Amino acid sequence: MTVVSVSMPEELLSRIDSFAEDHGYTGRSEVVREAARNLLGEFEDKRLEDRELMAVVTVIFDFETTAVEERMMRLRHEYEGLVKSNFHNHVGNHYCMELFILEGTLQDISTFVGKIRATRDTLSVDYSVMPIDQFTGFVSD
């Protein structure tokens, strides 16, 4: 197996070590391998391919981290065809929440979520994806 060196904050490393111990992993490498497999498999759901999708993406960041808010604004403009709605709100005393409503292909949504996840200083990125055509038949005329 190839050895890979990864840089991460001490706090994250400590959380990985605690998680490994609490859940019976043999060590941090096993946790990181499983996390990587899960991340890479997230957008490989064959049921979502070749369908128009809707996604809700929620991003949490510290309000003092203006670079994150600027990045969210640039992504909103860069993906204006994908982003159908965007909402910014203050949460608690120190946090901002950015909510994106997306409509597009699995590839486009995956790329957008990846760019948000790659944004330094985000505290949380969560999303859900569902096919738009699953609602066919629910709307009456």
PyRosetta script that sets phi, psi and omega in degrees:
from pyrosetta import init, pose_from_sequence

init()
pose = pose_from_sequence("MTVVSVSMPEELLSRIDSFAEDHGYTGRSEVVREAARNLLGEFEDKRLEDRELMAVVTVIFDFETTAVEERMMRLRHEYEGLVKSNFHNHVGNHYCMELFILEGTLQDISTFVGKIRATRDTLSVDYSVMPIDQFTGFVSD")
pose.set_psi(1, 138.8)
pose.set_omega(1, 179.8)
pose.set_phi(2, -77.1)
pose.set_psi(2, 139.3)
pose.set_omega(2, 176.6)
pose.set_phi(3, -93.5)
pose.set_psi(3, 133.5)
pose.set_omega(3, -178.8)
pose.set_phi(4, -123.2)
pose.set_psi(4, 136.0)
pose.set_omega(4, 176.7)
pose.set_phi(5, -96.5)
pose.set_psi(5, 131.0)
pose.set_omega(5, -178.0)
pose.set_phi(6, -129.5)
pose.set_psi(6, 133.5)
pose.set_omega(6, 175.8)
pose.set_phi(7, -93.1)
pose.set_psi(7, 136.1)
pose.set_omega(7, 176.7)
pose.set_phi(8, -156.6)
pose.set_psi(8, 156.7)
pose.set_omega(8, 178.6)
pose.set_phi(9, -62.8)
pose.set_psi(9, 149.0)
pose.set_omega(9, 179.6)
pose.set_phi(10, -55.5)
pose.set_psi(10, -39.7)
pose.set_omega(10, -178.4)
pose.set_phi(11, -60.5)
pose.set_psi(11, -42.5)
pose.set_omega(11, 179.1)
pose.set_phi(12, -66.9)
pose.set_psi(12, -42.4)
pose.set_omega(12, 178.1)
pose.set_phi(13, -61.1)
pose.set_psi(13, -41.3)
pose.set_omega(13, 177.5)
pose.set_phi(14, -62.9)
pose.set_psi(14, -41.3)
pose.set_omega(14, 178.0)
pose.set_phi(15, -64.5)
pose.set_psi(15, -39.9)
pose.set_omega(15, 178.3)
pose.set_phi(16, -63.8)
pose.set_psi(16, -44.6)
pose.set_omega(16, 179.3)
pose.set_phi(17, -61.6)
pose.set_psi(17, -43.6)
pose.set_omega(17, 178.5)
pose.set_phi(18, -64.2)
pose.set_psi(18, -42.4)
pose.set_omega(18, 179.2)
pose.set_phi(19, -61.3)
pose.set_psi(19, -44.8)
pose.set_omega(19, 179.8)
pose.set_phi(20, -59.3)
pose.set_psi(20, -45.6)
pose.set_omega(20, -179.0)
pose.set_phi(21, -66.7)
pose.set_psi(21, -45.7)
pose.set_omega(21, -177.1)
pose.set_phi(22, -66.7)
pose.set_psi(22, -27.3)
pose.set_omega(22, -174.1)
pose.set_phi(23, -111.4)
pose.set_psi(23, 11.0)
pose.set_omega(23, 172.8)
pose.set_phi(24, 78.5)
pose.set_psi(24, 19.5)
pose.set_omega(24, 175.5)
pose.set_phi(25, -75.1)
pose.set_psi(25, 153.5)
pose.set_omega(25, 179.7)
pose.set_phi(26, -74.8)
pose.set_psi(26, -16.9)
pose.set_omega(26, 178.3)
pose.set_phi(27, 170.3)
pose.set_psi(27, -178.5)
pose.set_omega(27, -175.9)
pose.set_phi(28, -65.5)
pose.set_psi(28, -31.5)
pose.set_omega(28, 179.5)
pose.set_phi(29, -60.9)
pose.set_psi(29, -40.2)
pose.set_omega(29, 179.4)
pose.set_phi(30, -64.6)
pose.set_psi(30, -40.3)
pose.set_omega(30, 178.4)
pose.set_phi(31, -64.4)
pose.set_psi(31, -46.2)
pose.set_omega(31, -178.5)
pose.set_phi(32, -65.1)
pose.set_psi(32, -40.5)
pose.set_omega(32, 178.0)
pose.set_phi(33, -61.1)
pose.set_psi(33, -45.6)
pose.set_omega(33, -179.6)
pose.set_phi(34, -65.0)
pose.set_psi(34, -41.2)
pose.set_omega(34, 178.6)
pose.set_phi(35, -62.1)
pose.set_psi(35, -40.7)
pose.set_omega(35, 179.3)
pose.set_phi(36, -65.0)
pose.set_psi(36, -44.1)
pose.set_omega(36, 178.2)
pose.set_phi(37, -60.5)
pose.set_psi(37, -43.3)
pose.set_omega(37, 179.9)
pose.set_phi(38, -64.8)
pose.set_psi(38, -43.9)
pose.set_omega(38, 179.4)
pose.set_phi(39, -62.5)
pose.set_psi(39, -45.8)
pose.set_omega(39, -179.0)
pose.set_phi(40, -66.9)
pose.set_psi(40, -27.0)
pose.set_omega(40, -178.9)
pose.set_phi(41, -88.5)
pose.set_psi(41, -9.6)
pose.set_omega(41, -175.3)
pose.set_phi(42, -54.0)
pose.set_psi(42, -44.3)
pose.set_omega(42, -174.4)
pose.set_phi(43, -104.7)
pose.set_psi(43, 28.0)
pose.set_omega(43, 178.7)
pose.set_phi(44, -107.3)
pose.set_psi(44, 21.6)
pose.set_omega(44, 179.9)
pose.set_phi(45, -75.0)
pose.set_psi(45, 110.1)
pose.set_omega(45, -177.2)
pose.set_phi(46, -60.6)
pose.set_psi(46, -26.3)
pose.set_omega(46, -179.5)
pose.set_phi(47, -69.1)
pose.set_psi(47, -16.8)
pose.set_omega(47, -177.8)
pose.set_phi(48, -98.6)
pose.set_psi(48, -12.0)
pose.set_omega(48, -178.5)
pose.set_phi(49, -69.4)
pose.set_psi(49, 147.6)
pose.set_omega(49, 176.9)
pose.set_phi(50, 58.1)
pose.set_psi(50, 33.0)
pose.set_omega(50, 176.3)
pose.set_phi(51, -132.2)
pose.set_psi(51, 151.6)
pose.set_omega(51, 172.3)
pose.set_phi(52, -77.9)
pose.set_psi(52, 131.8)
pose.set_omega(52, -174.2)
pose.set_phi(53, -121.5)
pose.set_psi(53, 156.9)
pose.set_omega(53, 171.5)
pose.set_phi(54, -117.3)
pose.set_psi(54, 140.0)
pose.set_omega(54, 177.6)
pose.set_phi(55, -136.3)
pose.set_psi(55, 147.4)
pose.set_omega(55, 172.7)
pose.set_phi(56, -118.0)
pose.set_psi(56, 123.9)
pose.set_omega(56, -178.7)
pose.set_phi(57, -121.2)
pose.set_psi(57, 127.5)
pose.set_omega(57, 179.9)
pose.set_phi(58, -117.2)
pose.set_psi(58, 129.1)
pose.set_omega(58, -179.3)
pose.set_phi(59, -123.3)
pose.set_psi(59, 132.2)
pose.set_omega(59, 176.4)
pose.set_phi(60, -116.4)
pose.set_psi(60, 135.5)
pose.set_omega(60, 177.1)
pose.set_phi(61, -152.3)
pose.set_psi(61, 159.9)
pose.set_omega(61, 178.8)
pose.set_phi(62, -69.5)
pose.set_psi(62, 133.5)
pose.set_omega(62, -175.2)
pose.set_phi(63, -66.0)
pose.set_psi(63, -19.2)
pose.set_omega(63, 178.5)
pose.set_phi(64, -79.7)
pose.set_psi(64, -9.0)
pose.set_omega(64, 179.9)
pose.set_phi(65, -92.1)
pose.set_psi(65, 81.3)
pose.set_omega(65, -174.7)
pose.set_phi(66, -67.1)
pose.set_psi(66, -23.5)
pose.set_omega(66, 179.7)
pose.set_phi(67, -62.9)
pose.set_psi(67, -34.1)
pose.set_omega(67, 179.0)
pose.set_phi(68, -67.5)
pose.set_psi(68, -46.4)
pose.set_omega(68, 180.0)
pose.set_phi(69, -62.2)
pose.set_psi(69, -39.5)
pose.set_omega(69, 177.3)
pose.set_phi(70, -64.1)
pose.set_psi(70, -40.7)
pose.set_omega(70, 178.6)
pose.set_phi(71, -63.9)
pose.set_psi(71, -40.8)
pose.set_omega(71, 178.8)
pose.set_phi(72, -62.1)
pose.set_psi(72, -40.4)
pose.set_omega(72, 179.3)
pose.set_phi(73, -65.3)
pose.set_psi(73, -42.9)
pose.set_omega(73, 179.2)
pose.set_phi(74, -63.9)
pose.set_psi(74, -41.8)
pose.set_omega(74, 178.8)
pose.set_phi(75, -64.8)
pose.set_psi(75, -39.8)
pose.set_omega(75, 178.4)
pose.set_phi(76, -58.1)
pose.set_psi(76, -41.0)
pose.set_omega(76, 179.7)
pose.set_phi(77, -76.6)
pose.set_psi(77, -39.5)
pose.set_omega(77, 179.8)
pose.set_phi(78, -63.5)
pose.set_psi(78, -33.2)
pose.set_omega(78, -177.9)
pose.set_phi(79, -113.0)
pose.set_psi(79, 39.6)
pose.set_omega(79, -175.8)
pose.set_phi(80, -61.4)
pose.set_psi(80, -24.7)
pose.set_omega(80, 176.4)
pose.set_phi(81, -75.9)
pose.set_psi(81, -23.1)
pose.set_omega(81, -179.6)
pose.set_phi(82, -93.2)
pose.set_psi(82, -39.6)
pose.set_omega(82, -176.8)
pose.set_phi(83, -80.5)
pose.set_psi(83, 111.3)
pose.set_omega(83, 179.9)
pose.set_phi(84, -88.4)
pose.set_psi(84, -27.9)
pose.set_omega(84, 179.2)
pose.set_phi(85, -156.0)
pose.set_psi(85, 153.1)
pose.set_omega(85, -179.9)
pose.set_phi(86, -146.0)
pose.set_psi(86, 138.6)
pose.set_omega(86, -176.1)
pose.set_phi(87, -137.2)
pose.set_psi(87, 132.5)
pose.set_omega(87, 177.6)
pose.set_phi(88, -117.2)
pose.set_psi(88, 133.9)
pose.set_omega(88, -179.3)
pose.set_phi(89, -145.4)
pose.set_psi(89, 151.2)
pose.set_omega(89, 175.0)
pose.set_phi(90, -90.0)
pose.set_psi(90, 137.2)
pose.set_omega(90, -176.7)
pose.set_phi(91, -125.6)
pose.set_psi(91, 121.7)
pose.set_omega(91, -177.9)
pose.set_phi(92, 65.0)
pose.set_psi(92, -156.4)
pose.set_omega(92, -176.7)
pose.set_phi(93, -91.9)
pose.set_psi(93, -17.1)
pose.set_omega(93, -171.2)
pose.set_phi(94, -132.7)
pose.set_psi(94, 7.0)
pose.set_omega(94, -171.1)
pose.set_phi(95, -125.1)
pose.set_psi(95, 155.8)
pose.set_omega(95, 172.5)
pose.set_phi(96, -120.4)
pose.set_psi(96, 148.9)
pose.set_omega(96, 174.7)
pose.set_phi(97, -121.4)
pose.set_psi(97, 131.4)
pose.set_omega(97, 174.7)
pose.set_phi(98, -113.9)
pose.set_psi(98, 125.0)
pose.set_omega(98, -180.0)
pose.set_phi(99, -116.7)
pose.set_psi(99, 127.7)
pose.set_omega(99, 178.3)
pose.set_phi(100, -117.5)
pose.set_psi(100, 135.4)
pose.set_omega(100, 170.2)
pose.set_phi(101, -108.5)
pose.set_psi(101, 122.6)
pose.set_omega(101, -175.8)
pose.set_phi(102, -118.2)
pose.set_psi(102, 149.4)
pose.set_omega(102, 169.4)
pose.set_phi(103, -135.0)
pose.set_psi(103, 123.4)
pose.set_omega(103, -180.0)
pose.set_phi(104, 172.6)
pose.set_psi(104, -160.7)
pose.set_omega(104, -178.0)
pose.set_phi(105, -85.9)
pose.set_psi(105, 164.1)
pose.set_omega(105, 177.3)
pose.set_phi(106, -57.5)
pose.set_psi(106, -43.1)
pose.set_omega(106, -179.4)
pose.set_phi(107, -62.6)
pose.set_psi(107, -45.5)
pose.set_omega(107, -179.1)
pose.set_phi(108, -64.2)
pose.set_psi(108, -44.2)
pose.set_omega(108, 179.7)
pose.set_phi(109, -64.9)
pose.set_psi(109, -43.2)
pose.set_omega(109, 178.8)
pose.set_phi(110, -59.4)
pose.set_psi(110, -43.9)
pose.set_omega(110, 179.6)
pose.set_phi(111, -64.1)
pose.set_psi(111, -44.1)
pose.set_omega(111, 179.9)
pose.set_phi(112, -61.4)
pose.set_psi(112, -49.4)
pose.set_omega(112, 179.8)
pose.set_phi(113, -61.6)
pose.set_psi(113, -39.7)
pose.set_omega(113, 178.0)
pose.set_phi(114, -61.1)
pose.set_psi(114, -40.7)
pose.set_omega(114, 179.1)
pose.set_phi(115, -68.0)
pose.set_psi(115, -35.4)
pose.set_omega(115, 176.2)
pose.set_phi(116, -67.9)
pose.set_psi(116, -45.5)
pose.set_omega(116, 179.1)
pose.set_phi(117, -61.1)
pose.set_psi(117, -30.7)
pose.set_omega(117, -179.6)
pose.set_phi(118, -79.5)
pose.set_psi(118, -4.6)
pose.set_omega(118, -179.8)
pose.set_phi(119, -76.0)
pose.set_psi(119, 120.3)
pose.set_omega(119, -179.8)
pose.set_phi(120, -62.2)
pose.set_psi(120, 142.3)
pose.set_omega(120, 173.9)
pose.set_phi(121, 78.4)
pose.set_psi(121, 9.7)
pose.set_omega(121, 169.2)
pose.set_phi(122, -73.7)
pose.set_psi(122, 143.4)
pose.set_omega(122, -179.1)
pose.set_phi(123, -94.7)
pose.set_psi(123, -31.8)
pose.set_omega(123, -178.4)
pose.set_phi(124, -154.8)
pose.set_psi(124, 137.6)
pose.set_omega(124, 173.2)
pose.set_phi(125, -131.6)
pose.set_psi(125, 120.7)
pose.set_omega(125, -179.8)
pose.set_phi(126, -131.1)
pose.set_psi(126, 150.2)
pose.set_omega(126, -179.1)
pose.set_phi(127, -155.6)
pose.set_psi(127, 160.8)
pose.set_omega(127, 170.1)
pose.set_phi(128, -138.4)
pose.set_psi(128, 148.2)
pose.set_omega(128, -177.9)
pose.set_phi(129, -130.6)
pose.set_psi(129, 137.5)
pose.set_omega(129, 175.5)
pose.set_phi(130, -148.9)
pose.set_psi(130, 147.6)
pose.set_omega(130, 178.0)
pose.set_phi(131, -68.0)
pose.set_psi(131, 136.7)
pose.set_omega(131, 177.8)
pose.set_phi(132, -68.3)
pose.set_psi(132, -35.5)
pose.set_omega(132, -176.1)
pose.set_phi(133, -70.0)
pose.set_psi(133, -7.3)
pose.set_omega(133, 177.1)
pose.set_phi(134, -69.7)
pose.set_psi(134, -13.9)
pose.set_omega(134, 179.9)
pose.set_phi(135, -91.6)
pose.set_psi(135, -3.9)
pose.set_omega(135, 178.9)
pose.set_phi(136, -57.4)
pose.set_psi(136, 130.2)
pose.set_omega(136, 178.9)
pose.set_phi(137, 98.0)
pose.set_psi(137, -12.4)
pose.set_omega(137, 179.8)
pose.set_phi(138, -85.7)
pose.set_psi(138, -22.8)
pose.set_omega(138, -175.9)
pose.set_phi(139, -97.3)
pose.set_psi(139, 127.3)
pose.set_omega(139, 178.4)
pose.set_phi(140, -104.9)
pose.set_psi(140, 150.1)
pose.set_omega(140, -179.4)
pose.set_phi(141, -88.9)
pose.dump_pdb("model.pdb")
